[in-house]
Amino acid sequence: MNKEKDSGFGFTLSAGSTSIGYPHIRSVLREPALSAGLKHWDRILSIADFDCQTITHRDLVARLRYSPTGPVPFVIYRPRIDEIVHAKEKCRQLQNASHASMSVGVS
């Protein structure tokens, strides 16, 4: 994708427990993400040859924000619907486990 001066890439990222494994796109808002054909749930595998599997949300946002103007190579993976359903279920399980562990100590 081509980054314009003082501009982002036109998408938002999922953060926290909703991002399992590689970070994924939460919403596509404007250019250049629209022209690139990005969609909700697309996974970002790498940015400029940097593997994004273990990057924190904060570090990924900084890497995107401070990318140089001009072309920035992305490797994107579009998951199958069954992979999305599985990720959503895993997220739900993590959230339920988190809520259960918080309520155990409450009197």
Secondary structure, DSSP 8 states (H G I E B T S, - for coil): -EE-TT---SEEE--GGG--SS-BEEEE-STTHHHHT--TT-EEEEETTEE-TT--HHHHHHHHHT--SEE--EEEE---HHHHHHHHHHHHHHHHHHHHHHHHT--
